Amino acid sequence: MFPEVFQVLIIGLLIFLPVVLIYKKAGFHPAWAALVFLPGFGLLLVFMQLALQPWPNLRDKTEHLR
């Protein structure tokens, strides 16, 4: 039981940390990266959020160009 739990935790952290950095660079709050730990579709939700929502950092740059 414990080896499987540790494997899942390690894999989750290996995915979680880069997603936190991506959220920071995109301008989102890094706590959204906790969606990775939702079983089944957490990573899908992260990808959908990053793909479909306008990024706050890009919004600032486009307002500057106007």
Distance bins in CASP14 RR format, pairs under 12 A and 6 or more apart:
PFRMAT RR
TARGET T0000
AUTHOR 0000-0000-0000
RMODE 2
METHOD distances of the structure
MODEL  1
1 7 0 0 0 0 0 1 0 0 0 0 0
1 8 0 0 0 0 0 1 0 0 0 0 0
2 8 0 0 0 0 0 1 0 0 0 0 0
2 9 0 0 0 0 0 1 0 0 0 0 0
3 9 0 0 0 0 0 1 0 0 0 0 0
3 10 0 0 0 0 0 1 0 0 0 0 0
4 10 0 0 0 0 0 1 0 0 0 0 0
4 11 0 0 0 0 0 1 0 0 0 0 0
5 11 0 0 0 0 0 1 0 0 0 0 0
5 12 0 0 0 0 0 1 0 0 0 0 0
6 12 0 0 0 0 0 1 0 0 0 0 0
6 13 0 0 0 0 0 1 0 0 0 0 0
7 13 0 0 0 0 0 1 0 0 0 0 0
7 14 0 0 0 0 0 1 0 0 0 0 0
8 14 0 0 0 0 0 1 0 0 0 0 0
8 15 0 0 0 0 0 1 0 0 0 0 0
8 16 0 0 0 0 0 1 0 0 0 0 0
8 36 0 0 0 0 0 1 0 0 0 0 0
8 37 0 0 0 0 1 0 0 0 0 0 0
8 39 0 0 0 0 1 0 0 0 0 0 0
8 40 0 0 0 0 0 1 0 0 0 0 0
9 15 0 0 0 0 0 1 0 0 0 0 0
9 16 0 0 0 0 1 0 0 0 0 0 0
9 36 0 0 0 0 0 1 0 0 0 0 0
9 37 0 0 0 0 1 0 0 0 0 0 0
10 16 0 0 0 0 0 1 0 0 0 0 0
10 17 0 0 0 0 0 1 0 0 0 0 0
11 17 0 0 0 0 0 1 0 0 0 0 0
11 36 0 0 0 0 1 0 0 0 0 0 0
11 37 0 0 0 0 0 1 0 0 0 0 0
11 43 0 0 0 0 0 1 0 0 0 0 0
12 18 0 0 0 0 0 1 0 0 0 0 0
12 19 0 0 0 0 1 0 0 0 0 0 0
12 20 0 0 0 0 0 1 0 0 0 0 0
12 33 0 0 0 0 0 1 0 0 0 0 0
12 34 0 0 0 0 0 1 0 0 0 0 0
12 35 0 0 0 0 0 1 0 0 0 0 0
12 36 1 0 0 1 0 0 0 0 0 0 0
12 37 1 0 0 1 0 0 0 0 0 0 0
12 38 0 0 0 0 0 1 0 0 0 0 0
12 39 0 0 0 0 0 1 0 0 0 0 0
12 42 0 0 0 0 0 1 0 0 0 0 0
12 43 0 0 0 0 1 0 0 0 0 0 0
12 46 0 0 0 0 0 1 0 0 0 0 0
13 19 0 0 0 0 0 1 0 0 0 0 0
13 20 0 0 0 0 0 1 0 0 0 0 0
13 33 0 0 0 0 0 1 0 0 0 0 0
13 34 0 0 0 0 0 1 0 0 0 0 0
13 36 0 0 0 0 1 0 0 0 0 0 0
13 37 0 0 0 0 1 0 0 0 0 0 0
14 20 0 0 0 0 0 1 0 0 0 0 0
14 36 0 0 0 0 1 0 0 0 0 0 0
14 43 0 0 0 0 0 1 0 0 0 0 0
15 21 0 0 0 0 0 1 0 0 0 0 0
15 22 0 0 0 0 0 1 0 0 0 0 0
15 33 0 0 0 0 1 0 0 0 0 0 0
15 34 0 0 0 0 0 1 0 0 0 0 0
15 35 0 0 0 0 0 1 0 0 0 0 0
15 36 1 0 1 0 0 0 0 0 0 0 0
15 37 0 0 0 0 1 0 0 0 0 0 0
15 38 0 0 0 0 0 1 0 0 0 0 0
15 42 0 0 0 0 1 0 0 0 0 0 0
15 43 1 0 0 1 0 0 0 0 0 0 0
15 46 0 0 0 0 1 0 0 0 0 0 0
15 47 0 0 0 0 0 1 0 0 0 0 0
16 22 0 0 0 0 0 1 0 0 0 0 0
16 23 0 0 0 0 0 1 0 0 0 0 0
16 30 0 0 0 0 1 0 0 0 0 0 0
16 31 0 0 0 0 0 1 0 0 0 0 0
16 32 0 0 0 0 0 1 0 0 0 0 0
16 33 1 0 1 0 0 0 0 0 0 0 0
16 34 1 0 0 1 0 0 0 0 0 0 0
16 35 0 0 0 0 1 0 0 0 0 0 0
16 36 1 0 1 0 0 0 0 0 0 0 0
16 37 1 0 0 1 0 0 0 0 0 0 0
16 38 0 0 0 0 0 1 0 0 0 0 0
16 42 0 0 0 0 0 1 0 0 0 0 0
16 43 0 0 0 0 0 1 0 0 0 0 0
16 46 0 0 0 0 1 0 0 0 0 0 0
17 23 0 0 0 0 0 1 0 0 0 0 0
17 24 0 0 0 0 0 1 0 0 0 0 0
17 30 0 0 0 0 0 1 0 0 0 0 0
17 33 0 0 0 0 1 0 0 0 0 0 0
17 34 0 0 0 0 0 1 0 0 0 0 0
17 36 0 0 0 0 1 0 0 0 0 0 0
18 24 0 0 0 0 0 1 0 0 0 0 0
18 25 0 0 0 0 0 1 0 0 0 0 0
18 30 0 0 0 0 0 1 0 0 0 0 0
18 33 0 0 0 0 1 0 0 0 0 0 0
18 36 0 0 0 0 1 0 0 0 0 0 0
18 43 0 0 0 0 0 1 0 0 0 0 0
18 46 0 0 0 0 0 1 0 0 0 0 0
19 25 0 0 0 0 0 1 0 0 0 0 0
19 26 0 0 0 0 0 1 0 0 0 0 0
19 28 0 0 0 0 0 1 0 0 0 0 0
19 30 0 0 0 0 1 0 0 0 0 0 0
19 31 0 0 0 0 0 1 0 0 0 0 0
19 32 0 0 0 0 1 0 0 0 0 0 0
19 33 1 0 1 0 0 0 0 0 0 0 0
19 34 0 0 0 0 1 0 0 0 0 0 0
19 35 0 0 0 0 1 0 0 0 0 0 0
19 36 1 0 1 0 0 0 0 0 0 0 0
19 37 0 0 0 0 0 1 0 0 0 0 0
19 42 0 0 0 0 0 1 0 0 0 0 0
19 43 0 0 0 0 1 0 0 0 0 0 0
19 45 0 0 0 0 0 1 0 0 0 0 0
19 46 1 0 1 0 0 0 0 0 0 0 0
19 47 0 0 0 0 1 0 0 0 0 0 0
19 49 0 0 0 0 0 1 0 0 0 0 0
19 50 0 0 0 0 1 0 0 0 0 0 0
20 26 0 0 0 0 0 1 0 0 0 0 0
20 27 0 0 0 0 0 1 0 0 0 0 0
20 28 0 0 0 0 1 0 0 0 0 0 0
20 29 0 0 0 0 0 1 0 0 0 0 0
20 30 1 0 1 0 0 0 0 0 0 0 0
20 31 0 0 0 0 1 0 0 0 0 0 0
20 32 0 0 0 0 1 0 0 0 0 0 0
20 33 1 0 1 0 0 0 0 0 0 0 0
20 34 0 0 0 0 1 0 0 0 0 0 0
20 35 0 0 0 0 0 1 0 0 0 0 0
20 36 0 0 0 0 1 0 0 0 0 0 0
20 46 0 0 0 0 0 1 0 0 0 0 0
21 27 0 0 0 0 0 1 0 0 0 0 0
21 28 0 0 0 0 0 1 0 0 0 0 0
21 30 0 0 0 0 1 0 0 0 0 0 0
21 33 0 0 0 0 1 0 0 0 0 0 0
22 28 0 0 0 0 1 0 0 0 0 0 0
22 30 0 0 0 0 1 0 0 0 0 0 0
22 32 0 0 0 0 1 0 0 0 0 0 0
22 33 1 0 0 1 0 0 0 0 0 0 0
22 36 0 0 0 0 0 1 0 0 0 0 0
22 46 0 0 0 0 1 0 0 0 0 0 0
22 47 0 0 0 0 0 1 0 0 0 0 0
22 49 0 0 0 0 0 1 0 0 0 0 0
22 50 1 0 0 1 0 0 0 0 0 0 0
22 51 0 0 0 0 0 1 0 0 0 0 0
22 55 0 0 0 0 0 1 0 0 0 0 0
22 57 0 0 0 0 0 1 0 0 0 0 0
23 29 1 0 0 1 0 0 0 0 0 0 0
23 30 1 0 1 0 0 0 0 0 0 0 0
23 31 0 0 0 0 1 0 0 0 0 0 0
23 32 1 0 1 0 0 0 0 0 0 0 0
23 33 1 0 1 0 0 0 0 0 0 0 0
23 34 0 0 0 0 0 1 0 0 0 0 0
23 35 0 0 0 0 1 0 0 0 0 0 0
23 36 0 0 0 0 0 1 0 0 0 0 0
23 46 0 0 0 0 1 0 0 0 0 0 0
23 49 0 0 0 0 1 0 0 0 0 0 0
23 50 1 0 0 1 0 0 0 0 0 0 0
23 53 0 0 0 0 0 1 0 0 0 0 0
23 55 0 0 0 0 1 0 0 0 0 0 0
23 56 0 0 0 0 0 1 0 0 0 0 0
23 57 0 0 0 0 0 1 0 0 0 0 0
24 30 1 0 1 0 0 0 0 0 0 0 0
24 31 0 0 0 0 0 1 0 0 0 0 0
24 32 0 0 0 0 0 1 0 0 0 0 0
24 33 0 0 0 0 1 0 0 0 0 0 0
24 55 0 0 0 0 0 1 0 0 0 0 0
24 56 0 0 0 0 0 1 0 0 0 0 0
24 57 0 0 0 0 1 0 0 0 0 0 0
25 33 0 0 0 0 0 1 0 0 0 0 0
25 50 0 0 0 0 0 1 0 0 0 0 0
25 55 0 0 0 0 1 0 0 0 0 0 0
25 56 0 0 0 0 0 1 0 0 0 0 0
25 57 1 0 0 1 0 0 0 0 0 0 0
25 58 0 0 0 0 0 1 0 0 0 0 0
26 32 0 0 0 0 1 0 0 0 0 0 0
26 33 0 0 0 0 0 1 0 0 0 0 0
26 46 0 0 0 0 0 1 0 0 0 0 0
26 49 0 0 0 0 1 0 0 0 0 0 0
26 50 1 0 0 1 0 0 0 0 0 0 0
26 51 0 0 0 0 0 1 0 0 0 0 0
26 53 0 0 0 0 1 0 0 0 0 0 0
26 54 0 0 0 0 1 0 0 0 0 0 0
26 55 1 0 1 0 0 0 0 0 0 0 0
26 56 1 0 0 1 0 0 0 0 0 0 0
26 57 1 0 1 0 0 0 0 0 0 0 0
26 58 0 0 0 0 1 0 0 0 0 0 0
26 59 0 0 0 0 0 1 0 0 0 0 0
26 60 0 0 0 0 0 1 0 0 0 0 0
27 49 0 0 0 0 0 1 0 0 0 0 0
27 50 0 0 0 0 0 1 0 0 0 0 0
27 53 0 0 0 0 0 1 0 0 0 0 0
27 54 0 0 0 0 0 1 0 0 0 0 0
27 55 1 0 0 1 0 0 0 0 0 0 0
27 56 1 0 1 0 0 0 0 0 0 0 0
27 57 1 0 1 0 0 0 0 0 0 0 0
27 58 0 0 0 0 1 0 0 0 0 0 0
27 59 0 0 0 0 1 0 0 0 0 0 0
27 60 0 0 0 0 1 0 0 0 0 0 0
27 61 0 0 0 0 0 1 0 0 0 0 0
28 34 0 0 0 0 0 1 0 0 0 0 0
28 35 0 0 0 0 0 1 0 0 0 0 0
28 46 0 0 0 0 0 1 0 0 0 0 0
28 49 1 0 0 1 0 0 0 0 0 0 0
28 50 0 0 0 0 1 0 0 0 0 0 0
28 53 0 0 0 0 1 0 0 0 0 0 0
28 54 0 0 0 0 0 1 0 0 0 0 0
28 55 1 0 0 1 0 0 0 0 0 0 0
28 56 1 0 0 1 0 0 0 0 0 0 0
28 57 0 0 0 0 1 0 0 0 0 0 0
28 58 0 0 0 0 0 1 0 0 0 0 0
28 59 0 0 0 0 0 1 0 0 0 0 0
29 35 0 0 0 0 0 1 0 0 0 0 0
29 49 0 0 0 0 0 1 0 0 0 0 0
29 56 0 0 0 0 1 0 0 0 0 0 0
30 36 0 0 0 0 0 1 0 0 0 0 0
30 46 0 0 0 0 0 1 0 0 0 0 0
31 37 0 0 0 0 0 1 0 0 0 0 0
32 38 0 0 0 0 0 1 0 0 0 0 0
32 42 0 0 0 0 0 1 0 0 0 0 0
32 45 0 0 0 0 1 0 0 0 0 0 0
32 46 1 0 0 1 0 0 0 0 0 0 0
32 47 0 0 0 0 0 1 0 0 0 0 0
32 48 0 0 0 0 0 1 0 0 0 0 0
32 49 1 0 0 1 0 0 0 0 0 0 0
32 50 0 0 0 0 1 0 0 0 0 0 0
32 53 0 0 0 0 0 1 0 0 0 0 0
32 56 0 0 0 0 0 1 0 0 0 0 0
33 42 0 0 0 0 0 1 0 0 0 0 0
33 43 0 0 0 0 0 1 0 0 0 0 0
33 45 0 0 0 0 0 1 0 0 0 0 0
33 46 1 0 0 1 0 0 0 0 0 0 0
33 47 0 0 0 0 0 1 0 0 0 0 0
33 49 0 0 0 0 0 1 0 0 0 0 0
33 50 0 0 0 0 0 1 0 0 0 0 0
34 42 0 0 0 0 1 0 0 0 0 0 0
34 43 0 0 0 0 0 1 0 0 0 0 0
34 45 0 0 0 0 0 1 0 0 0 0 0
34 46 0 0 0 0 1 0 0 0 0 0 0
35 41 0 0 0 0 1 0 0 0 0 0 0
35 42 1 0 1 0 0 0 0 0 0 0 0
35 43 1 0 0 1 0 0 0 0 0 0 0
35 44 0 0 0 0 1 0 0 0 0 0 0
35 45 1 0 1 0 0 0 0 0 0 0 0
35 46 1 0 1 0 0 0 0 0 0 0 0
35 47 0 0 0 0 1 0 0 0 0 0 0
35 48 0 0 0 0 1 0 0 0 0 0 0
35 49 1 0 0 1 0 0 0 0 0 0 0
35 50 0 0 0 0 0 1 0 0 0 0 0
36 42 1 0 1 0 0 0 0 0 0 0 0
36 43 1 0 1 0 0 0 0 0 0 0 0
36 44 0 0 0 0 0 1 0 0 0 0 0
36 45 0 0 0 0 1 0 0 0 0 0 0
36 46 1 0 0 1 0 0 0 0 0 0 0
36 47 0 0 0 0 0 1 0 0 0 0 0
36 49 0 0 0 0 0 1 0 0 0 0 0
36 50 0 0 0 0 0 1 0 0 0 0 0
37 43 0 0 0 0 1 0 0 0 0 0 0
37 45 0 0 0 0 0 1 0 0 0 0 0
37 46 0 0 0 0 0 1 0 0 0 0 0
38 44 0 0 0 0 1 0 0 0 0 0 0
38 45 1 0 0 1 0 0 0 0 0 0 0
38 46 0 0 0 0 1 0 0 0 0 0 0
39 45 0 0 0 0 0 1 0 0 0 0 0
40 46 0 0 0 0 0 1 0 0 0 0 0
41 47 0 0 0 0 0 1 0 0 0 0 0
41 48 0 0 0 0 1 0 0 0 0 0 0
41 49 0 0 0 0 0 1 0 0 0 0 0
42 48 0 0 0 0 1 0 0 0 0 0 0
42 49 0 0 0 0 1 0 0 0 0 0 0
43 49 0 0 0 0 0 1 0 0 0 0 0
43 50 0 0 0 0 0 1 0 0 0 0 0
44 50 0 0 0 0 0 1 0 0 0 0 0
44 51 0 0 0 0 0 1 0 0 0 0 0
44 52 0 0 0 0 0 1 0 0 0 0 0
45 51 0 0 0 0 0 1 0 0 0 0 0
45 52 0 0 0 0 0 1 0 0 0 0 0
45 53 0 0 0 0 0 1 0 0 0 0 0
46 52 0 0 0 0 0 1 0 0 0 0 0
46 53 0 0 0 0 0 1 0 0 0 0 0
47 53 0 0 0 0 0 1 0 0 0 0 0
49 55 0 0 0 0 0 1 0 0 0 0 0
50 56 0 0 0 0 0 1 0 0 0 0 0
50 57 0 0 0 0 0 1 0 0 0 0 0
50 58 0 0 0 0 0 1 0 0 0 0 0
53 59 0 0 0 0 0 1 0 0 0 0 0
54 60 0 0 0 0 0 1 0 0 0 0 0
54 61 0 0 0 0 0 1 0 0 0 0 0
54 62 0 0 0 0 1 0 0 0 0 0 0
54 63 0 0 0 0 0 1 0 0 0 0 0
55 61 0 0 0 0 1 0 0 0 0 0 0
55 62 0 0 0 0 0 1 0 0 0 0 0
56 62 0 0 0 0 0 1 0 0 0 0 0
56 63 0 0 0 0 0 1 0 0 0 0 0
57 63 0 0 0 0 0 1 0 0 0 0 0
57 64 0 0 0 0 0 1 0 0 0 0 0
58 64 0 0 0 0 0 1 0 0 0 0 0
58 65 0 0 0 0 0 1 0 0 0 0 0
59 65 0 0 0 0 0 1 0 0 0 0 0
59 66 0 0 0 0 0 1 0 0 0 0 0
60 66 0 0 0 0 0 1 0 0 0 0 0
END
